[in-house]
């Protein structure tokens, strides 16, 4: 049987990567039943990171945890414990911001300057309490612009105003920030902390966390300016370089984690390595990848571009499925493409029943592959 690899990202707000891979594989099998499906759901550090590891790594165990969500309400989440390895003898903890402090937890609501990352830090603390040797943290899909102060607070840091009192949570509190106390900040696990992100923006300025990502989190122009000024106050007090690529990821969470001593890496490539994408591609004939929207920004560290590059190295044809494929998208790396919006007749129809249209896309590509 010919191996065919299915390695999509999640289709944000619609369907997770594992379910997307399964639907694509089922559609493909309806046309080419003799092929052998190899599922490697992917992520770039955002929504679906825990699911991708859980689906790909035998022996991974979900650990439930209740945390403080980005709006202060309790949120039920989980982190993932990976089996012990030579370099992580007590296992690796995988924690994602999206499920603990992410924008998806708010639905259509936005809480702007009051959103925070406290819950993400609480989940990290839970993994540390469980004794893991190493942490892998996914920091996409943030709801906040707090510079990681929430998560660092959960790990023991104190952010104080001029009177020595704790500042308010979120970007709003940064305006009053006068001092930082890291004396009780928890140590990194001995195996270190790897941070997965597809964002290369710095913390401050026109390309920074507030200016680029603040508007989608509910910040107007005045709030963006206040948040950027607050992040500058934070940058003057924490031991990290705000100009580092990725410092602006997740509302400055990247910067906060750098100050803790974590290492930022490209999310797609790290997930690909940890889930064994290269090994899956060896001997395969085709790989099918995808994401919700493939556009001119998708070349910047996104899953489909990474998978296509890995496929080219392995001499394997790459196929693309996306909820929508914009006119400015460069699809030259793919032997064939399928748009769910085109198959369903509209974006709304595609999002209304994503599994159905992913099944249809898998079948359509399987039929097309015969002519490649």
N, C-alpha and C positions, 0 to 999 in steps of 0.2 A: 504494500500500500504506500502511496506517495504521501509524505508528511506535508501538511499545510499548516502554517503557524498563524494564529489569530492573536494580535497584540495591539488592541485599541486602548486609548485612554478612555476615561469616563466621558459621557456626553452630558456636560454640566447641566444640572437641573432637570435631567430627563431620565438617564439610566446609568448605572455604574459600569465600570470597565469589565468586571467579571461577567455580568449579565449581558453586556454588549458583545463580548467575545463568544459567549454561548449562543446568542441569537444569530450572529454571523456564521458560526460553525454549522448551526442547524440548517440555515438557508443554503449554505454551500453543499452540505450533505444531501439535500433534496435533489440536487442536480448531479453531484459527483460522489455517490455513496461509497465508492471504493477508496477514496482518499482518507488519510488518517489525520484527524484534527489534533493539533497541539495548542492548548490554550495558554497564553502568557499575557494576561491582562496587565496593562501598564499604568503608570502615573508619573507626574512630574513634580510631586511634592504637594499638590493640591488635593481636592476632593477625590477620594478613591484610593489614596496611597495605602492605607491599612488594608483595604479590600484586595489590592493587587498583591501585596505580600502574602495575605492569608490564602489566596487562591493558588499561588505559585510555589509556596514552601511547605513541604510536608512537616507536620508536627507543630506548626504555628498555632498558638492558643490565644483567643481573645479574652481579655480581662476587663470586665465591666467596671465603669467608674462614673460617679455622678459629680459634675463640676459646675462651677458658676459660669453661665453662658455670657456672651458678649454684652447682653443687656442687663445682666445681674440676675436673671432667672436661672433656676436649676436646669441643667441639661444632662441627659443620660447619654453617655458615650462609651468608648472602649479603647484600650490600647492593645497592642499585639506583642506577645512574647515569642520570639523566634528561638529555635532550639540552640543548645550550646554548640560552640565551635571552638577551634583551637585558639582563636584570638578573642573569643568572648565565652569563656568557660561557664558563665552563669546565664548565658543567653543574651539576646539583644532585644531591647524594647523599641517598638515602632509607635510613635505618637504623631497624630496629624492635627494641625491647627483647625482644619476645615470642620471637623466633627466636634470640636471643643470650644472654639472661639470664632467660628467661621460665619461668613455672611449668609450662607444658606439656612442657618439656624433662625434667622430673623424673618424668613419668608420675604414678603414685599416691603416690610418695614426697614427703616434705616435709623440708627440712633446716633449717627454722626460723631461728634466730639466726645460723647459719653461711652462709646463702645471700647472694650478693653480685651486684653489677652489673659486675664487671671485664670480662666478655666484651662487654657492650654498649659500654663504652669502647674496647675493642680494635677493634671494628668501626668505631666513629666515627673512631678514629685511622687506620684503613686508608683510609677515605674522604678524610680530610684529606691523607694521604700521596699519594693519587691526584690531588690538586690541585683538587677541586671548589670552586666559587665560593660555594656555599650548602649548608646541611644542613637536611633535614626529618627530625625524629626522632619516632617513635611510641613511647609509653611505657606502653602497657597491658600487662596479663597478667604482672606482675612476680612473681618468686618470693621477693624479699628485702625487708628493711626496713633498708637500710644508708644511707639518706639520699643516695644517689648517690656515696658515697665510693669505691666500686669503680670506677665509670666515670671519676671525676676522677683516681684513681690512674693509670689507663691513659693519661690525658692529661697526666700529669706532676706532679700534686699529691702532696703527702706528708702523711699523717695520723699523728701521733706521740704516744707516751705520755710520761710525765713524765721518762723517761730519754733521750728523743730517738730511741727505736726505733719502727719502723712498728707500728701496731696490727694486730691480727688482722682478717681480712676479715669482712664481714657486720655485723649489728647487735651481735653479741657484742663486737666490738672497740671499739665506741663507748664502752663503760663505762670504758675506759682512756684515752680521748682527752684530750690536754692541750694540743696545739698543732697548727696547720696551716701548711704551707709551700706557698704558691702561686707561688713565684718561677719555677718551671720549667713552670707550667701552659701548655699550648698556647693560642695565640690563636684566636679565632673566625675562620672564613673571612670574607672581606670582605663577602659578601652576607648574613652573619648566620646564626643558627640558629633555626628555628621548631620548637617542641615541640608535638606533637599529643596531646591528652588529653581524655577525657570526664569527668574527676574534678575537682571544685571544692573538695575538702577542704583545710584548712590542714595544716601539718606536725605540730602538737602538740595534745595534749589529747584530750577525749572525741570529737571529730570528726576527729582526726588520723590519720596514716598507720598507726601501730601499733594504736591502739584499734579502728579501723574495719576495717582490712584484714589485720591481723596474724593473727587466728585462722584465716583460710583459708590462711595460709602456714605453719601449724604452730606458732604461738605460743600457749601457754596464758596464763592471767591474769598469772602472775608474769613470764613472758617479755615480755608486752605492756608491763607497767610498766617493766621494764628497758630495753626498746627505746625507749619514749617518753622516758625519762630520758637515754638515750644520744643521741637525736636533739636533745634540748634542749642538751646539751653541744656538739653540732655546730653548732646554730643560733647559739650564742654566739660562734662562731669564724669563720663564713663570712659574706661580704658579701651577704646576701639576707634578705628579710623572711619569717619562717616563717608569718606570718598571711596571706600572699598566696594567693588562690584557686588551687588546683592545686599548691601547694607539697607537699602530702601525697600527690600522685599517685605510683603505682608505688613505694610504700615510702619516700617522700621523695626519689625520683629527680628529681621536679619541682623540689624545693628545690635540689638539687645543680646542676641545669642553670641555674636562675635565678642562682646564685652565679657560674656561668661566664659569664653574660651573655646567655643564650638568652631567647627570648620564648615564653611559653606561650599557646596559642590553643585554641579549641574544635576537637577533632579532626574531628568529622563535617563541620562547615562548611568547614574548610580542605581536607579531602580532596575534598569535593564541588566546591569551586572548582577545584582542581588537575586533577580528572578530567573537568571540563566537564559537570557534571550539569545546570546551568541551560540550557546550549545543547542538551543532549539532550532536555530537557523541552519546549523550544520546538517547537510543532507536533505534539507527541505527544498521544495520546488517553488513555493510561493509564500509570502507573508502578507496578511491583510491587517492594516492598521487604520486608525481614524480618531476623530474627536468631534465635538459638537459643531465648531465653526472653524473652517480652514480658510485663512485669509493671509494678507500680506505680512502679518505679525507671526505667522505660524513657524517661520524659519528660525525664530529666536528661541532655541532650546525646547521646542514643543515635541511631544511624543512622536507624531507622524514623521517629522523631519529626522529625528534620531533613528527611528526604526528603518526608514528608507536608507539612511547612510549605512546602518549596520547590514542591511540586506545587500547593498551594493558591494560591501567588503566581502560578504559571503557568496556573492554571485547568484543571489536569489531575487526574483522579480517581486517588487513591492506594489501592492494595490491599496488604494485609499477609499475610505468611506467617511463622509462627514455629513452632519446635519445640513449644513450649507457650505458651498464652495464659492467664495467671492471672486469677482472678475479679476482682482489684482493678485490672486494667489498664484504662486509658481508651482505647478504640478508636474514639472518636467522629470522629477525623480520617480514618478509612478507610472507603471505600465498601463494602468486603467484606474478610473475613478467612478464613484457612485455618490450622488447627492440624495439624501433622504427627503429633502424638501421637494426635489423634482419627482422622485418616485411617488411621494404621497400627495403631491399637488400643491402643498403649501407647508411653510414652516410650522404652523399651528397643528396641522394634521400629523406631521412627523413627530412632534413632541407629545402629541396626545396618545400615541401608541408606538413608542420607539422600538420595542421588541419586534413588532410586526414588520416595520419598515427596515430594520436591520436584517431580519430574516430575508426580506425581499432583496435587499442589497447584496447579501451573501449569495443568493441564488443568481442574481444578475451577473455578478462578477465571475461566478463559476461557469456560467454559459459563455461569457466573453473570453475566459482564459483559454478556451480551446482554439481561439484564433491568434493567440500570442506566439 
